[in-house]
Amino acid sequence: MIKFGYAAQQEQHHPLALLSHARLAEKAGFDSIWSSDHFHPWADKNAHSAFA
């Protein structure tokens, strides 16, 4: 069986936006939500981090 997951990239979106995107993906039927685990943004400008 094929399963589809949603990749929530922390460096590209604010954490609250990622949560909203993940909820929409769940409602759309995605099987999993994946997220990166970087503690700090890679870039100095226009990057986000959830500081998990």
mmCIF file of the N, C-alpha and C atoms, coordinates in Angstrom:
data_MODEL
# 
_entry.id   MODEL 
# 
loop_
_atom_site.group_PDB 
_atom_site.id 
_atom_site.type_symbol 
_atom_site.label_atom_id 
_atom_site.label_alt_id 
_atom_site.label_comp_id 
_atom_site.label_asym_id 
_atom_site.label_entity_id 
_atom_site.label_seq_id 
_atom_site.pdbx_PDB_ins_code 
_atom_site.Cartn_x 
_atom_site.Cartn_y 
_atom_site.Cartn_z 
_atom_site.occupancy 
_atom_site.B_iso_or_equiv 
_atom_site.pdbx_formal_charge 
_atom_site.auth_seq_id 
_atom_site.auth_comp_id 
_atom_site.auth_asym_id 
_atom_site.auth_atom_id 
_atom_site.pdbx_PDB_model_num 
ATOM 1   N N  . MET A 1 1  ? 0.832  -1.170 0.000  1.00 0.00 ? 1  MET A N  1 
ATOM 2   C CA . MET A 1 1  ? 0.000  0.000  0.000  1.00 0.00 ? 1  MET A CA 1 
ATOM 3   C C  . MET A 1 1  ? 0.887  1.248  0.000  1.00 0.00 ? 1  MET A C  1 
ATOM 4   N N  . ILE A 1 2  ? 0.557  2.196  -0.829 1.00 0.00 ? 2  ILE A N  1 
ATOM 5   C CA . ILE A 1 2  ? 1.285  3.463  -0.874 1.00 0.00 ? 2  ILE A CA 1 
ATOM 6   C C  . ILE A 1 2  ? 0.718  4.401  0.187  1.00 0.00 ? 2  ILE A C  1 
ATOM 7   N N  . LYS A 1 3  ? 1.615  5.066  0.887  1.00 0.00 ? 3  LYS A N  1 
ATOM 8   C CA . LYS A 1 3  ? 1.216  6.065  1.878  1.00 0.00 ? 3  LYS A CA 1 
ATOM 9   C C  . LYS A 1 3  ? 1.877  7.390  1.518  1.00 0.00 ? 3  LYS A C  1 
ATOM 10  N N  . PHE A 1 4  ? 1.207  8.469  1.864  1.00 0.00 ? 4  PHE A N  1 
ATOM 11  C CA . PHE A 1 4  ? 1.720  9.797  1.563  1.00 0.00 ? 4  PHE A CA 1 
ATOM 12  C C  . PHE A 1 4  ? 1.917  10.588 2.848  1.00 0.00 ? 4  PHE A C  1 
ATOM 13  N N  . GLY A 1 5  ? 3.048  11.275 2.928  1.00 0.00 ? 5  GLY A N  1 
ATOM 14  C CA . GLY A 1 5  ? 3.351  12.106 4.079  1.00 0.00 ? 5  GLY A CA 1 
ATOM 15  C C  . GLY A 1 5  ? 3.541  13.554 3.661  1.00 0.00 ? 5  GLY A C  1 
ATOM 16  N N  . TYR A 1 6  ? 3.408  14.439 4.613  1.00 0.00 ? 6  TYR A N  1 
ATOM 17  C CA . TYR A 1 6  ? 3.594  15.872 4.393  1.00 0.00 ? 6  TYR A CA 1 
ATOM 18  C C  . TYR A 1 6  ? 4.880  16.296 5.086  1.00 0.00 ? 6  TYR A C  1 
ATOM 19  N N  . ALA A 1 7  ? 5.765  16.993 4.366  1.00 0.00 ? 7  ALA A N  1 
ATOM 20  C CA . ALA A 1 7  ? 7.024  17.471 4.932  1.00 0.00 ? 7  ALA A CA 1 
ATOM 21  C C  . ALA A 1 7  ? 6.859  18.918 5.384  1.00 0.00 ? 7  ALA A C  1 
ATOM 22  N N  . ALA A 1 8  ? 6.926  19.139 6.679  1.00 0.00 ? 8  ALA A N  1 
ATOM 23  C CA . ALA A 1 8  ? 6.812  20.480 7.252  1.00 0.00 ? 8  ALA A CA 1 
ATOM 24  C C  . ALA A 1 8  ? 8.223  20.987 7.540  1.00 0.00 ? 8  ALA A C  1 
ATOM 25  N N  . GLN A 1 9  ? 8.734  21.844 6.686  1.00 0.00 ? 9  GLN A N  1 
ATOM 26  C CA . GLN A 1 9  ? 10.111 22.324 6.801  1.00 0.00 ? 9  GLN A CA 1 
ATOM 27  C C  . GLN A 1 9  ? 10.181 23.534 7.727  1.00 0.00 ? 9  GLN A C  1 
ATOM 28  N N  . GLN A 1 10 ? 10.793 23.355 8.888  1.00 0.00 ? 10 GLN A N  1 
ATOM 29  C CA . GLN A 1 10 ? 10.831 24.408 9.903  1.00 0.00 ? 10 GLN A CA 1 
ATOM 30  C C  . GLN A 1 10 ? 11.583 25.649 9.456  1.00 0.00 ? 10 GLN A C  1 
ATOM 31  N N  . GLU A 1 11 ? 12.560 25.498 8.585  1.00 0.00 ? 11 GLU A N  1 
ATOM 32  C CA . GLU A 1 11 ? 13.366 26.647 8.184  1.00 0.00 ? 11 GLU A CA 1 
ATOM 33  C C  . GLU A 1 11 ? 12.610 27.581 7.249  1.00 0.00 ? 11 GLU A C  1 
ATOM 34  N N  . GLN A 1 12 ? 11.523 27.102 6.655  1.00 0.00 ? 12 GLN A N  1 
ATOM 35  C CA . GLN A 1 12 ? 10.834 27.871 5.624  1.00 0.00 ? 12 GLN A CA 1 
ATOM 36  C C  . GLN A 1 12 ? 9.588  28.595 6.121  1.00 0.00 ? 12 GLN A C  1 
ATOM 37  N N  . HIS A 1 13 ? 9.008  28.175 7.232  1.00 0.00 ? 13 HIS A N  1 
ATOM 38  C CA . HIS A 1 13 ? 7.751  28.750 7.701  1.00 0.00 ? 13 HIS A CA 1 
ATOM 39  C C  . HIS A 1 13 ? 7.781  28.927 9.216  1.00 0.00 ? 13 HIS A C  1 
ATOM 40  N N  . HIS A 1 14 ? 7.026  29.875 9.695  1.00 0.00 ? 14 HIS A N  1 
ATOM 41  C CA . HIS A 1 14 ? 6.893  30.112 11.135 1.00 0.00 ? 14 HIS A CA 1 
ATOM 42  C C  . HIS A 1 14 ? 6.267  28.867 11.783 1.00 0.00 ? 14 HIS A C  1 
ATOM 43  N N  . PRO A 1 15 ? 6.662  28.513 13.012 1.00 0.00 ? 15 PRO A N  1 
ATOM 44  C CA . PRO A 1 15 ? 6.124  27.315 13.663 1.00 0.00 ? 15 PRO A CA 1 
ATOM 45  C C  . PRO A 1 15 ? 4.594  27.256 13.725 1.00 0.00 ? 15 PRO A C  1 
ATOM 46  N N  . LEU A 1 16 ? 3.931  28.383 13.969 1.00 0.00 ? 16 LEU A N  1 
ATOM 47  C CA . LEU A 1 16 ? 2.466  28.361 14.012 1.00 0.00 ? 16 LEU A CA 1 
ATOM 48  C C  . LEU A 1 16 ? 1.867  28.081 12.639 1.00 0.00 ? 16 LEU A C  1 
ATOM 49  N N  . ALA A 1 17 ? 2.510  28.572 11.589 1.00 0.00 ? 17 ALA A N  1 
ATOM 50  C CA . ALA A 1 17 ? 2.048  28.274 10.229 1.00 0.00 ? 17 ALA A CA 1 
ATOM 51  C C  . ALA A 1 17 ? 2.231  26.789 9.930  1.00 0.00 ? 17 ALA A C  1 
ATOM 52  N N  . LEU A 1 18 ? 3.347  26.212 10.395 1.00 0.00 ? 18 LEU A N  1 
ATOM 53  C CA . LEU A 1 18 ? 3.579  24.778 10.184 1.00 0.00 ? 18 LEU A CA 1 
ATOM 54  C C  . LEU A 1 18 ? 2.505  23.940 10.866 1.00 0.00 ? 18 LEU A C  1 
ATOM 55  N N  . LEU A 1 19 ? 2.104  24.343 12.051 1.00 0.00 ? 19 LEU A N  1 
ATOM 56  C CA . LEU A 1 19 ? 1.052  23.622 12.762 1.00 0.00 ? 19 LEU A CA 1 
ATOM 57  C C  . LEU A 1 19 ? -0.250 23.676 11.968 1.00 0.00 ? 19 LEU A C  1 
ATOM 58  N N  . SER A 1 20 ? -0.562 24.835 11.438 1.00 0.00 ? 20 SER A N  1 
ATOM 59  C CA . SER A 1 20 ? -1.763 24.981 10.611 1.00 0.00 ? 20 SER A CA 1 
ATOM 60  C C  . SER A 1 20 ? -1.675 24.114 9.361  1.00 0.00 ? 20 SER A C  1 
ATOM 61  N N  . HIS A 1 21 ? -0.502 24.117 8.707  1.00 0.00 ? 21 HIS A N  1 
ATOM 62  C CA . HIS A 1 21 ? -0.303 23.292 7.508  1.00 0.00 ? 21 HIS A CA 1 
ATOM 63  C C  . HIS A 1 21 ? -0.454 21.810 7.840  1.00 0.00 ? 21 HIS A C  1 
ATOM 64  N N  . ALA A 1 22 ? 0.095  21.395 8.979  1.00 0.00 ? 22 ALA A N  1 
ATOM 65  C CA . ALA A 1 22 ? 0.014  19.986 9.375  1.00 0.00 ? 22 ALA A CA 1 
ATOM 66  C C  . ALA A 1 22 ? -1.431 19.566 9.625  1.00 0.00 ? 22 ALA A C  1 
ATOM 67  N N  . ARG A 1 23 ? -2.196 20.436 10.248 1.00 0.00 ? 23 ARG A N  1 
ATOM 68  C CA . ARG A 1 23 ? -3.611 20.121 10.488 1.00 0.00 ? 23 ARG A CA 1 
ATOM 69  C C  . ARG A 1 23 ? -4.373 19.998 9.174  1.00 0.00 ? 23 ARG A C  1 
ATOM 70  N N  . LEU A 1 24 ? -4.077 20.882 8.225  1.00 0.00 ? 24 LEU A N  1 
ATOM 71  C CA . LEU A 1 24 ? -4.721 20.799 6.907  1.00 0.00 ? 24 LEU A CA 1 
ATOM 72  C C  . LEU A 1 24 ? -4.323 19.511 6.188  1.00 0.00 ? 24 LEU A C  1 
ATOM 73  N N  . ALA A 1 25 ? -3.051 19.132 6.299  1.00 0.00 ? 25 ALA A N  1 
ATOM 74  C CA . ALA A 1 25 ? -2.586 17.896 5.665  1.00 0.00 ? 25 ALA A CA 1 
ATOM 75  C C  . ALA A 1 25 ? -3.294 16.689 6.275  1.00 0.00 ? 25 ALA A C  1 
ATOM 76  N N  . GLU A 1 26 ? -3.469 16.704 7.591  1.00 0.00 ? 26 GLU A N  1 
ATOM 77  C CA . GLU A 1 26 ? -4.177 15.608 8.260  1.00 0.00 ? 26 GLU A CA 1 
ATOM 78  C C  . GLU A 1 26 ? -5.622 15.520 7.764  1.00 0.00 ? 26 GLU A C  1 
ATOM 79  N N  . LYS A 1 27 ? -6.284 16.663 7.670  1.00 0.00 ? 27 LYS A N  1 
ATOM 80  C CA . LYS A 1 27 ? -7.664 16.687 7.176  1.00 0.00 ? 27 LYS A CA 1 
ATOM 81  C C  . LYS A 1 27 ? -7.752 16.227 5.722  1.00 0.00 ? 27 LYS A C  1 
ATOM 82  N N  . ALA A 1 28 ? -6.691 16.490 4.950  1.00 0.00 ? 28 ALA A N  1 
ATOM 83  C CA . ALA A 1 28 ? -6.665 16.101 3.538  1.00 0.00 ? 28 ALA A CA 1 
ATOM 84  C C  . ALA A 1 28 ? -6.374 14.615 3.354  1.00 0.00 ? 28 ALA A C  1 
ATOM 85  N N  . GLY A 1 29 ? -6.004 13.924 4.451  1.00 0.00 ? 29 GLY A N  1 
ATOM 86  C CA . GLY A 1 29 ? -5.806 12.485 4.379  1.00 0.00 ? 29 GLY A CA 1 
ATOM 87  C C  . GLY A 1 29 ? -4.367 12.012 4.325  1.00 0.00 ? 29 GLY A C  1 
ATOM 88  N N  . PHE A 1 30 ? -3.398 12.906 4.550  1.00 0.00 ? 30 PHE A N  1 
ATOM 89  C CA . PHE A 1 30 ? -2.005 12.465 4.573  1.00 0.00 ? 30 PHE A CA 1 
ATOM 90  C C  . PHE A 1 30 ? -1.810 11.484 5.722  1.00 0.00 ? 30 PHE A C  1 
ATOM 91  N N  . ASP A 1 31 ? -0.923 10.510 5.515  1.00 0.00 ? 31 ASP A N  1 
ATOM 92  C CA . ASP A 1 31 ? -0.707 9.452  6.498  1.00 0.00 ? 31 ASP A CA 1 
ATOM 93  C C  . ASP A 1 31 ? 0.268  9.838  7.603  1.00 0.00 ? 31 ASP A C  1 
ATOM 94  N N  . SER A 1 32 ? 1.138  10.801 7.323  1.00 0.00 ? 32 SER A N  1 
ATOM 95  C CA . SER A 1 32 ? 2.142  11.190 8.310  1.00 0.00 ? 32 SER A CA 1 
ATOM 96  C C  . SER A 1 32 ? 2.557  12.637 8.074  1.00 0.00 ? 32 SER A C  1 
ATOM 97  N N  . ILE A 1 33 ? 3.143  13.219 9.108  1.00 0.00 ? 33 ILE A N  1 
ATOM 98  C CA . ILE A 1 33 ? 3.703  14.566 9.032  1.00 0.00 ? 33 ILE A CA 1 
ATOM 99  C C  . ILE A 1 33 ? 5.175  14.439 9.405  1.00 0.00 ? 33 ILE A C  1 
ATOM 100 N N  . TRP A 1 34 ? 6.047  14.957 8.565  1.00 0.00 ? 34 TRP A N  1 
ATOM 101 C CA . TRP A 1 34 ? 7.485  14.905 8.803  1.00 0.00 ? 34 TRP A CA 1 
ATOM 102 C C  . TRP A 1 34 ? 7.988  16.316 9.055  1.00 0.00 ? 34 TRP A C  1 
ATOM 103 N N  . SER A 1 35 ? 8.966  16.448 9.928  1.00 0.00 ? 35 SER A N  1 
ATOM 104 C CA . SER A 1 35 ? 9.539  17.760 10.205 1.00 0.00 ? 35 SER A CA 1 
ATOM 105 C C  . SER A 1 35 ? 11.041 17.625 10.386 1.00 0.00 ? 35 SER A C  1 
ATOM 106 N N  . SER A 1 36 ? 11.749 18.674 10.016 1.00 0.00 ? 36 SER A N  1 
ATOM 107 C CA . SER A 1 36 ? 13.198 18.685 10.222 1.00 0.00 ? 36 SER A CA 1 
ATOM 108 C C  . SER A 1 36 ? 13.479 18.896 11.712 1.00 0.00 ? 36 SER A C  1 
ATOM 109 N N  . ASP A 1 37 ? 14.715 18.665 12.116 1.00 0.00 ? 37 ASP A N  1 
ATOM 110 C CA . ASP A 1 37 ? 15.035 18.762 13.542 1.00 0.00 ? 37 ASP A CA 1 
ATOM 111 C C  . ASP A 1 37 ? 16.185 19.719 13.822 1.00 0.00 ? 37 ASP A C  1 
ATOM 112 N N  . HIS A 1 38 ? 16.320 20.746 13.012 1.00 0.00 ? 38 HIS A N  1 
ATOM 113 C CA . HIS A 1 38 ? 17.386 21.720 13.245 1.00 0.00 ? 38 HIS A CA 1 
ATOM 114 C C  . HIS A 1 38 ? 16.983 22.638 14.397 1.00 0.00 ? 38 HIS A C  1 
ATOM 115 N N  . PHE A 1 39 ? 17.880 22.824 15.324 1.00 0.00 ? 39 PHE A N  1 
ATOM 116 C CA . PHE A 1 39 ? 17.579 23.640 16.499 1.00 0.00 ? 39 PHE A CA 1 
ATOM 117 C C  . PHE A 1 39 ? 17.663 25.133 16.210 1.00 0.00 ? 39 PHE A C  1 
ATOM 118 N N  . HIS A 1 40 ? 18.438 25.504 15.214 1.00 0.00 ? 40 HIS A N  1 
ATOM 119 C CA . HIS A 1 40 ? 18.591 26.903 14.833 1.00 0.00 ? 40 HIS A CA 1 
ATOM 120 C C  . HIS A 1 40 ? 18.501 27.007 13.316 1.00 0.00 ? 40 HIS A C  1 
ATOM 121 N N  . PRO A 1 41 ? 18.008 28.136 12.807 1.00 0.00 ? 41 PRO A N  1 
ATOM 122 C CA . PRO A 1 41 ? 17.912 28.300 11.351 1.00 0.00 ? 41 PRO A CA 1 
ATOM 123 C C  . PRO A 1 41 ? 19.278 28.193 10.685 1.00 0.00 ? 41 PRO A C  1 
ATOM 124 N N  . TRP A 1 42 ? 19.283 27.702 9.453  1.00 0.00 ? 42 TRP A N  1 
ATOM 125 C CA . TRP A 1 42 ? 20.533 27.607 8.693  1.00 0.00 ? 42 TRP A CA 1 
ATOM 126 C C  . TRP A 1 42 ? 20.971 28.974 8.194  1.00 0.00 ? 42 TRP A C  1 
ATOM 127 N N  . ALA A 1 43 ? 19.989 29.793 7.839  1.00 0.00 ? 43 ALA A N  1 
ATOM 128 C CA . ALA A 1 43 ? 20.283 31.090 7.244  1.00 0.00 ? 43 ALA A CA 1 
ATOM 129 C C  . ALA A 1 43 ? 20.151 32.195 8.291  1.00 0.00 ? 43 ALA A C  1 
ATOM 130 N N  . ASP A 1 44 ? 20.898 33.271 8.094  1.00 0.00 ? 44 ASP A N  1 
ATOM 131 C CA . ASP A 1 44 ? 20.841 34.397 9.022  1.00 0.00 ? 44 ASP A CA 1 
ATOM 132 C C  . ASP A 1 44 ? 19.592 35.246 8.833  1.00 0.00 ? 44 ASP A C  1 
ATOM 133 N N  . LYS A 1 45 ? 19.028 35.239 7.613  1.00 0.00 ? 45 LYS A N  1 
ATOM 134 C CA . LYS A 1 45 ? 17.866 36.078 7.311  1.00 0.00 ? 45 LYS A CA 1 
ATOM 135 C C  . LYS A 1 45 ? 16.712 35.231 6.792  1.00 0.00 ? 45 LYS A C  1 
ATOM 136 N N  . ASN A 1 46 ? 15.504 35.633 7.152  1.00 0.00 ? 46 ASN A N  1 
ATOM 137 C CA . ASN A 1 46 ? 14.273 35.015 6.642  1.00 0.00 ? 46 ASN A CA 1 
ATOM 138 C C  . ASN A 1 46 ? 14.184 33.518 6.911  1.00 0.00 ? 46 ASN A C  1 
ATOM 139 N N  . ALA A 1 47 ? 14.694 33.072 8.036  1.00 0.00 ? 47 ALA A N  1 
ATOM 140 C CA . ALA A 1 47 ? 14.612 31.655 8.394  1.00 0.00 ? 47 ALA A CA 1 
ATOM 141 C C  . ALA A 1 47 ? 13.920 31.528 9.748  1.00 0.00 ? 47 ALA A C  1 
ATOM 142 N N  . HIS A 1 48 ? 13.320 30.380 9.979  1.00 0.00 ? 48 HIS A N  1 
ATOM 143 C CA . HIS A 1 48 ? 12.590 30.133 11.225 1.00 0.00 ? 48 HIS A CA 1 
ATOM 144 C C  . HIS A 1 48 ? 13.119 28.867 11.890 1.00 0.00 ? 48 HIS A C  1 
ATOM 145 N N  . SER A 1 49 ? 12.817 28.722 13.163 1.00 0.00 ? 49 SER A N  1 
ATOM 146 C CA . SER A 1 49 ? 13.168 27.511 13.890 1.00 0.00 ? 49 SER A CA 1 
ATOM 147 C C  . SER A 1 49 ? 12.212 27.362 15.064 1.00 0.00 ? 49 SER A C  1 
ATOM 148 N N  . ALA A 1 50 ? 11.786 26.137 15.299 1.00 0.00 ? 50 ALA A N  1 
ATOM 149 C CA . ALA A 1 50 ? 10.865 25.887 16.412 1.00 0.00 ? 50 ALA A CA 1 
ATOM 150 C C  . ALA A 1 50 ? 11.604 25.723 17.735 1.00 0.00 ? 50 ALA A C  1 
ATOM 151 N N  . PHE A 1 51 ? 12.927 25.664 17.699 1.00 0.00 ? 51 PHE A N  1 
ATOM 152 C CA . PHE A 1 51 ? 13.744 25.469 18.892 1.00 0.00 ? 51 PHE A CA 1 
ATOM 153 C C  . PHE A 1 51 ? 13.244 24.285 19.700 1.00 0.00 ? 51 PHE A C  1 
ATOM 154 N N  . ALA A 1 52 ? 13.048 23.157 19.017 1.00 0.00 ? 52 ALA A N  1 
ATOM 155 C CA . ALA A 1 52 ? 12.518 21.943 19.648 1.00 0.00 ? 52 ALA A CA 1 
ATOM 156 C C  . ALA A 1 52 ? 13.526 21.358 20.618 1.00 0.00 ? 52 ALA A C  1 
# 
